[in-house]
Amino acid sequence: MTAKIPLVTVHPASLKYLQKGHPWVTLDSFSKKFPQSPFLTTRNAKSSFLLLHDPHHSKIRARLWSSQQGQSDRCDMETFHLQLVERLKAALTKRKMLKSSHPQVFNRDNYYLFFAEADFIPGLQGLLLGNSFILFDFTRTIWEPHIDFIFSQVKQLTSTVLNQDIQEFFYQKRPGPFLSYPSKTAAPANDFVIAEFNLRYSLNFNLGSDLGLYTDMSSVRFHTSPLYSDARVLNLFSYTGAFSLFALSQGARQVTSVDLSPKYMARLNENLLLNPQLNASIHHSLVGPVNSKVKELIDASALFDVIVCDPPSASSDGHSQHNHWKSMGEFLSMLDTLVASGGTLLVFNNTHQITRKKFEQDLAQIPALNKYTLREFYGLSFDCPRLPHFPEGDYLKGVALKKNHV
């Protein structure tokens, strides 16, 4: 039976953004009055918009499911599920084509089968890790009634579209714990290994929200490969060492990794042991506050041909929180001392609170970077696409800055 969907009034600004293709309706005086219904509809003079209601989300009260010319105020669960399957199939078919056309970029066990709003499956990401699948749910209540259906369809479509059989399923309501599925018990605490660009990495569900490897950075890592041959590399905020190991695999002369966390550095060293083809003797680990370690390197007159600066949006040393981007101008000015003539500075920002435009503007205002030339811009791509008119989804930004010869 087709049910009539409540017609709601949204803030005029939200309606304008929906018309442009922005997929969120955020919490405001209008959206907090939405009635209790899984589906809502709103409209302007030209179009109607079907929304998925998320009444308990602290910021995003509804996500755009579809828009159409004219008026529509009816939907049924069967139609919704059919549309969902079509979108899942389209996303997996797109990955199949990308794997075929870019085999080197997809020389890895880890890639996203679908990437939330950018694949028109709002608030939901599906990550393949070898023969395991993780469903990341960024909503509070939208997808919970449909989880069984989604897992069954992913298993079937992965087999028919990608010719791959998924053995294990996991679920995480971000940023909560990982659960095995269908038991809904805590995910196993044992390490498991995946491969990315012929390198092995040890992952664990107890490492936090991101397992020990950032898959949204995989294609970025691949595209930095020409920088590392015979290079002295400094990897700051190194986490579990993906950039460090990749630089070693691409012929780096020396790699130094710096991170505040002894736990993550230990994991980096475990990853080195997993890859005996790498020369671990030319890798050096420094554990401690990154600013302090950078000052020590400056005092030692160290020079590097490539510096990777990929800070978390915020971190804590156990005593206080630190917003890295607010102090990035001072920090990059300090890093300039460590960059050899003709060297490259890779700078990343991973928060949607800093738009791509502001990221570029902030870098342009740092006097020490006037001696650098922009060589490349990095962002989400391949299995992590971007949706136009959706800056919140365009969170990953990076640049390769080449220091002019003096």
C-alpha positions in Angstrom: 0.0 0.0 0.0 1.3 3.5 -0.9 1.3 5.8 2.1 0.9 9.5 1.9 4.0 11.3 3.1 3.8 14.3 5.4 4.4 17.6 3.6 6.8 19.8 5.6 8.0 23.3 5.4 11.8 23.7 5.5 13.8 26.9 6.0 14.0 28.9 2.8 17.8 28.6 2.7 17.5 24.8 3.0 15.0 24.7 0.1 17.4 26.7 -2.0 20.2 24.3 -1.2 18.1 21.3 -2.0 17.3 22.8 -5.4 21.0 23.2 -6.0 21.6 19.5 -5.1 22.8 19.8 -1.5 21.6 16.7 0.2 21.1 17.8 3.9 18.4 19.6 5.9 20.1 20.6 9.1 18.6 21.3 12.5 16.8 24.6 12.8 13.5 26.1 13.9 11.7 24.5 10.9 13.3 21.0 11.0 12.8 20.5 14.7 9.1 20.6 14.1 9.1 17.8 11.5 6.5 15.1 12.3 7.5 11.6 13.3 7.7 9.9 9.9 10.5 8.0 8.1 9.7 9.9 4.9 9.0 13.5 4.4 8.4 15.7 1.4 8.8 19.3 0.7 8.5 21.4 -2.4 8.9 24.6 -4.2 7.2 26.0 -7.3 9.1 23.7 -9.6 10.1 20.5 -7.8 9.3 18.2 -4.9 11.9 16.6 -2.7 11.6 13.2 -0.9 13.5 13.3 2.4 14.7 10.6 4.8 13.9 11.8 8.3 16.5 11.4 11.0 14.8 13.0 14.1 17.4 12.1 16.6 20.5 13.3 14.8 22.0 16.3 16.5 22.7 18.2 13.3 21.3 16.6 10.2 17.5 16.2 10.5 16.8 14.9 7.0 18.7 13.7 4.0 17.7 14.0 0.4 16.6 10.8 -1.3 15.2 12.1 -4.5 13.8 15.1 -6.3 11.5 15.4 -9.3 9.6 17.9 -11.3 6.1 18.6 -10.2 4.5 17.3 -7.0 4.6 13.9 -5.3 3.6 13.0 -1.8 3.4 9.2 -1.9 6.0 6.5 -1.4 5.9 2.8 -0.3 8.6 0.6 1.2 8.8 -1.7 -1.8 9.5 1.2 -4.1 12.1 2.6 -1.7 13.9 -0.8 -1.6 13.8 -1.1 -5.3 15.4 2.3 -5.7 18.0 1.4 -3.0 19.0 -1.8 -4.9 19.3 0.2 -8.1 21.7 2.6 -6.4 23.7 -0.1 -4.8 24.1 -1.9 -8.1 25.1 1.4 -9.9 27.7 2.0 -7.2 29.2 -1.5 -7.5 29.1 -1.4 -11.3 31.0 1.9 -11.2 33.7 0.3 -9.0 33.9 -2.6 -11.4 34.5 -0.2 -14.3 37.1 1.8 -12.3 39.0 -1.3 -11.3 39.1 -2.3 -15.0 40.2 1.1 -16.3 42.6 1.9 -13.4 44.1 -1.5 -12.2 47.1 0.1 -10.6 45.0 2.4 -8.4 42.9 -0.6 -7.3 45.8 -2.9 -6.6 44.5 -3.2 -3.1 42.1 -5.2 -1.0 40.5 -2.1 0.5 38.1 0.1 -1.4 34.6 1.6 -0.9 31.8 -0.1 -2.7 29.6 3.0 -2.1 30.3 6.3 -0.6 27.2 7.8 1.0 25.8 10.9 -0.6 28.2 10.8 -3.5 26.6 7.5 -4.5 23.1 8.7 -3.6 22.9 6.4 -0.6 22.8 9.2 2.0 24.6 8.7 5.3 25.9 5.1 4.5 29.3 3.9 3.3 30.3 0.4 2.4 33.9 -0.7 2.7 35.4 -3.9 1.2 38.4 -5.3 3.1 39.4 -8.4 1.3 36.6 -10.8 1.8 35.1 -8.7 4.6 32.6 -5.9 4.4 32.0 -3.0 6.8 28.8 -0.9 6.7 29.4 2.6 8.2 26.2 4.3 9.3 26.4 8.1 9.8 22.7 8.4 10.6 21.0 7.9 13.9 17.8 6.0 12.8 17.4 6.2 9.0 19.0 2.9 8.1 18.4 0.7 11.2 15.1 -0.8 9.9 16.8 -1.7 6.6 20.1 -3.2 7.8 19.1 -6.9 7.1 17.9 -5.9 3.6 21.1 -4.0 2.9 23.5 -6.7 3.9 21.6 -9.3 1.9 21.7 -7.1 -1.2 25.3 -6.2 -0.8 26.2 -9.9 -0.5 24.2 -10.8 -3.6 25.4 -7.8 -5.7 29.1 -8.2 -4.8 28.8 -11.8 -6.1 27.0 -11.0 -9.3 28.7 -7.6 -10.2 32.2 -8.1 -8.8 32.4 -11.9 -8.8 33.5 -11.8 -5.2 32.2 -13.7 -2.2 32.0 -11.8 1.1 32.7 -14.0 4.1 32.3 -11.6 7.1 30.0 -8.7 7.7 30.5 -5.8 10.2 28.5 -2.8 11.1 29.5 0.5 12.8 27.2 3.3 13.7 29.8 6.1 13.7 31.6 6.7 15.9 30.6 3.7 18.0 32.0 0.2 18.3 32.3 -2.3 15.5 29.8 -5.1 15.6 29.8 -8.5 13.8 26.8 -9.1 11.7 24.2 -10.7 12.0 25.1 -11.6 15.7 25.4 -7.9 16.6 28.1 -8.8 19.1 31.5 -7.0 19.4 33.7 -7.5 16.4 36.7 -9.8 17.1 39.7 -8.2 18.7 42.3 -10.2 16.8 44.5 -8.6 14.1 43.8 -9.2 10.4 45.9 -8.4 7.4 45.1 -6.7 4.1 47.2 -5.6 1.2 47.4 -2.2 -0.5 49.8 -1.6 -3.4 51.7 -4.8 -2.6 52.2 -3.8 1.1 50.7 -5.7 4.0 49.0 -3.9 6.9 47.7 -5.2 10.2 44.3 -3.9 11.1 42.2 -4.3 14.2 38.7 -3.3 15.2 39.9 -2.2 18.6 42.2 0.5 17.1 39.4 3.0 17.0 37.1 4.3 14.4 39.4 3.7 11.4 41.0 0.2 12.0 44.5 1.3 11.3 44.4 2.4 7.6 42.6 5.3 5.9 41.2 3.9 2.7 40.0 7.4 1.6 43.7 8.3 1.3 44.6 5.2 -0.8 44.4 6.8 -4.2 46.2 9.9 -2.9 49.0 7.7 -1.7 49.2 6.1 -5.1 49.5 9.4 -6.9 52.3 10.6 -4.7 54.5 7.7 -5.8 56.8 9.7 -8.2 58.0 11.8 -5.3 59.8 9.2 -3.3 62.6 7.7 -5.5 65.9 8.2 -3.6 64.2 10.8 -1.4 64.7 11.6 2.3 61.1 11.5 3.6 59.6 12.9 6.8 56.1 11.6 7.6 54.5 13.7 10.3 51.4 12.6 12.2 52.3 9.2 10.7 49.6 7.1 12.4 50.3 3.5 11.5 52.7 4.3 8.7 50.9 4.0 5.4 52.8 6.9 3.8 56.0 5.7 5.4 55.8 2.2 4.1 54.6 3.4 0.7 57.6 5.7 0.4 60.0 2.9 1.3 58.4 0.7 -1.3 58.9 3.4 -3.9 62.6 3.7 -3.4 63.0 6.3 -0.6 66.6 6.7 0.6 65.5 7.3 4.2 62.1 7.6 6.0 61.5 9.3 9.4 58.0 8.8 11.0 56.8 11.1 13.8 53.6 10.5 15.9 52.5 11.4 19.4 51.0 7.9 20.0 53.3 5.0 21.1 50.4 2.7 20.3 50.3 3.8 16.7 54.1 3.8 16.3 54.2 0.3 17.6 51.6 -0.7 15.0 53.8 1.0 12.3 56.7 -1.1 13.4 54.5 -4.2 13.2 53.6 -3.2 9.7 57.3 -3.0 8.8 57.8 -6.5 10.0 54.9 -7.7 7.8 56.9 -6.4 4.8 60.3 -8.0 4.8 60.9 -6.7 1.3 61.3 -3.2 2.7 64.6 -2.1 4.2 63.6 -1.3 7.8 67.1 -0.1 8.7 66.5 3.1 6.8 63.3 3.9 8.7 63.5 5.9 11.9 60.6 6.3 14.4 60.2 9.4 16.6 57.5 9.3 19.3 56.3 12.5 21.0 54.6 15.8 20.3 55.1 16.5 16.6 56.0 20.2 17.2 58.7 19.2 19.6 60.2 16.6 17.4 60.2 19.0 14.4 62.2 21.5 16.5 64.7 18.7 17.4 65.1 17.9 13.7 65.7 21.6 13.0 68.3 21.8 15.8 70.0 18.8 14.2 70.1 20.6 10.8 68.1 17.8 9.2 66.9 18.2 5.6 64.2 16.3 3.7 63.2 16.0 0.1 59.6 15.2 0.9 57.6 16.1 4.0 54.1 14.6 4.5 52.0 16.7 6.8 48.7 15.1 7.4 47.5 16.1 10.8 44.2 15.0 12.5 41.7 17.8 12.7 42.3 17.8 16.5 44.4 15.7 18.9 45.1 15.5 22.6 48.3 14.8 24.5 46.2 13.8 27.5 46.3 17.2 29.0 44.7 19.5 26.3 43.1 19.5 22.9 44.9 21.0 19.9 43.3 22.3 16.7 46.1 21.8 14.2 44.8 23.9 11.4 44.5 27.1 13.5 48.3 26.9 14.1 49.1 25.6 10.6 50.7 28.8 9.4 53.2 28.9 12.1 53.8 25.2 11.8 54.4 25.2 8.1 56.7 28.1 8.4 58.8 26.0 10.8 58.7 23.0 8.4 60.1 25.2 5.6 63.5 25.0 7.4 63.5 21.2 6.9 62.6 21.2 3.2 65.6 20.9 0.9 65.9 23.1 -2.1 63.7 21.6 -4.8 61.9 19.5 -2.2 58.2 18.9 -1.9 55.8 19.7 1.0 52.6 17.6 1.0 50.0 19.3 3.1 46.6 17.8 3.9 43.4 18.9 5.7 40.7 16.4 6.6 37.7 18.3 7.9 34.7 19.7 6.1 34.8 22.7 8.4 37.6 24.0 6.2 36.3 24.4 2.7 38.5 23.7 -0.4 38.5 27.5 -1.1 39.5 28.4 2.5 42.2 25.7 2.5 43.8 27.3 -0.6 43.4 30.8 0.8 44.9 30.0 4.2 48.0 28.4 2.5 48.4 31.5 0.2 48.5 33.7 3.2 51.6 32.0 4.7 54.7 34.1 3.7 57.1 31.2 4.0 55.2 29.3 1.2 55.8 32.1 -1.3 58.9 30.3 -2.3 56.9 27.2 -3.3 55.1 26.3 -6.5 51.8 24.4 -6.5 52.4 21.2 -8.4 49.4 19.1 -7.6 46.0 19.2 -5.8 44.7 16.1 -4.1 41.2 15.2 -3.0 38.6 12.4 -2.8 38.5 10.4 -6.0 37.9 7.0 -7.6 36.1 4.8 -5.0 35.6 8.0 -2.9 33.8 10.3 -5.3 32.6 13.9 -4.5 29.1 15.3 -5.0 28.8 18.7 -6.5 27.3 21.5 -4.4 28.1 19.5 -1.2 31.2 21.0 0.5 30.6 19.0 3.6 31.4 15.8 1.6 34.5 17.3 0.2 36.5 17.0 3.4 39.8 15.7 2.1 42.1 18.3 0.6 45.8 18.2 -0.1 48.5 20.0 -2.1 52.0 19.2 -3.3 54.1 22.3 -3.0 57.6 22.3 -4.6 60.2 24.5 -3.1 61.9 26.7 -5.7 65.6 26.1 -6.1 67.8 28.7 -4.6 
